[in-house]
Amino acid sequence: MSIITTGYPKTGWRRAKAAGFRVFTWGSLLFVVGPALWLIIGVVVRAVPNWRWNVLTTMSQGTSGGLANAIVGTAVLMLGVLVIAGTVGVLTGIHLSEFAVSRRGRASGATMRIAVDVLSGFPSIVLGYVGYVALCVGLHWGFSLLPALIILSMMVVPYIAKSTESALRQVPTNYREGAEALGMSTGYALRKVVVKSALPGIVTGLLIALSIAGGETAPLLYTAGVTNNLPTWSILHHPIAYLTYYVWTDWNQPSAEAHIVSFDASLILVVMVLVLLIVARVIVARTQRHAEGAR
């Protein structure tokens, strides 16, 4: 009886496929990172040579001056979106993940998911025009902060709800079963165990929402208006300045001073987004470290 030995299979084709897949992944990464770096470098190259620090402390004067009012206005818009859309979006995600899975809650969950998907599919300019007709004109609010906050919150609620639901679904079932075995109530276990474990994903969704709110232009043109003054305590029914207005408007002006203001506003927006990224990464890292320590 003879034993036929065929030897090991050739690995050249496998290595070639692995190398090709590696090249494809690096190319995809470059395709994602390249445009972002191109935009950031373009903004920095155009803004830094003419940068003036007093742009952070002086008010706008038409197509010249500083951007203090726009910086504060953008911060107010982002804070308002964080409060309104953050509350609605996180609670929606919690409901979809924790309460809409039962037989009684499936109908409401399906309806809510359809509403979230439909809302996320509307173009921002359509929401802005609807907000102008319904809120600014229909309710006689005029160009002011309140319509802008409502429209921006409607835009970003789907992102927060989906990211919250996804983060909560990734929490192991053992956490919920362990909390129930320890006698925790549903609400207490949800706050102290489930939501705390899903906090990194929830923070990511809130970060996306704040980035969208800070970088939107079209809906704000229809709802927020613009002003050269700082926000006051009665700002809800008054126009408010925001950085993207000066990025979009001053770039189309013929004067060089207006272009400088546009580049300065773009650079400030880039820095604000980077700060949000750093803060979110710090929160995620601290949360994960505490979670690993608790285990």
Secondary structure in CASP SS format (residue, H / E / C, confidence):
PFRMAT SS
TARGET T0000
AUTHOR 0000-0000-0000
METHOD secondary structure of the structure
MODEL  1
M C 1.00
S C 1.00
I C 1.00
I C 1.00
T C 1.00
T C 1.00
G C 1.00
Y C 1.00
P C 1.00
K C 1.00
T C 1.00
G H 1.00
W H 1.00
R H 1.00
R H 1.00
A H 1.00
K H 1.00
A H 1.00
A H 1.00
G H 1.00
F H 1.00
R H 1.00
V H 1.00
F H 1.00
T H 1.00
W H 1.00
G H 1.00
S H 1.00
L H 1.00
L H 1.00
F H 1.00
V H 1.00
V H 1.00
G H 1.00
P H 1.00
A H 1.00
L H 1.00
W H 1.00
L H 1.00
I H 1.00
I H 1.00
G H 1.00
V H 1.00
V H 1.00
V H 1.00
R H 1.00
A H 1.00
V H 1.00
P H 1.00
N H 1.00
W C 1.00
R C 1.00
W H 1.00
N H 1.00
V H 1.00
L H 1.00
T C 1.00
T C 1.00
M C 1.00
S E 1.00
Q E 1.00
G C 1.00
T C 1.00
S E 1.00
G E 1.00
G C 1.00
L C 1.00
A H 1.00
N H 1.00
A H 1.00
I H 1.00
V H 1.00
G H 1.00
T H 1.00
A H 1.00
V H 1.00
L H 1.00
M H 1.00
L H 1.00
G H 1.00
V H 1.00
L H 1.00
V H 1.00
I H 1.00
A H 1.00
G H 1.00
T H 1.00
V H 1.00
G H 1.00
V H 1.00
L H 1.00
T H 1.00
G H 1.00
I H 1.00
H H 1.00
L H 1.00
S H 1.00
E H 1.00
F H 1.00
A C 1.00
V C 1.00
S C 1.00
R C 1.00
R C 1.00
G C 1.00
R H 1.00
A H 1.00
S H 1.00
G H 1.00
A H 1.00
T H 1.00
M H 1.00
R H 1.00
I H 1.00
A H 1.00
V H 1.00
D H 1.00
V H 1.00
L H 1.00
S H 1.00
G C 1.00
F C 1.00
P C 1.00
S H 1.00
I H 1.00
V H 1.00
L H 1.00
G H 1.00
Y H 1.00
V H 1.00
G H 1.00
Y H 1.00
V H 1.00
A H 1.00
L H 1.00
C H 1.00
V H 1.00
G H 1.00
L C 1.00
H C 1.00
W C 1.00
G C 1.00
F C 1.00
S C 1.00
L H 1.00
L H 1.00
P H 1.00
A H 1.00
L H 1.00
I H 1.00
I H 1.00
L H 1.00
S H 1.00
M H 1.00
M H 1.00
V H 1.00
V H 1.00
P H 1.00
Y H 1.00
I H 1.00
A H 1.00
K H 1.00
S H 1.00
T H 1.00
E H 1.00
S H 1.00
A H 1.00
L H 1.00
R H 1.00
Q C 1.00
V C 1.00
P C 1.00
T H 1.00
N H 1.00
Y H 1.00
R H 1.00
E H 1.00
G H 1.00
A H 1.00
E H 1.00
A H 1.00
L C 1.00
G C 1.00
M C 1.00
S C 1.00
T H 1.00
G H 1.00
Y H 1.00
A H 1.00
L H 1.00
R H 1.00
K H 1.00
V H 1.00
V H 1.00
V H 1.00
K H 1.00
S H 1.00
A C 1.00
L H 1.00
P H 1.00
G H 1.00
I H 1.00
V H 1.00
T H 1.00
G H 1.00
L H 1.00
L H 1.00
I H 1.00
A H 1.00
L H 1.00
S H 1.00
I H 1.00
A H 1.00
G H 1.00
G H 1.00
E C 1.00
T C 1.00
A H 1.00
P H 1.00
L H 1.00
L H 1.00
Y H 1.00
T H 1.00
A C 1.00
G C 1.00
V C 1.00
T C 1.00
N C 1.00
N C 1.00
L C 1.00
P C 1.00
T C 1.00
W C 1.00
S C 1.00
I H 1.00
L H 1.00
H H 1.00
H C 1.00
P C 1.00
I C 1.00
A C 1.00
Y C 1.00
L H 1.00
T H 1.00
Y H 1.00
Y H 1.00
V H 1.00
W H 1.00
T H 1.00
D H 1.00
W C 1.00
N C 1.00
Q C 1.00
P C 1.00
S C 1.00
A H 1.00
E H 1.00
A H 1.00
H H 1.00
I H 1.00
V H 1.00
S H 1.00
F H 1.00
D H 1.00
A H 1.00
S H 1.00
L H 1.00
I H 1.00
L H 1.00
V H 1.00
V H 1.00
M H 1.00
V H 1.00
L H 1.00
V H 1.00
L H 1.00
L H 1.00
I H 1.00
V H 1.00
A H 1.00
R H 1.00
V H 1.00
I H 1.00
V H 1.00
A H 1.00
R H 1.00
T H 1.00
Q H 1.00
R H 1.00
H H 1.00
A H 1.00
E H 1.00
G H 1.00
A H 1.00
R C 1.00
END
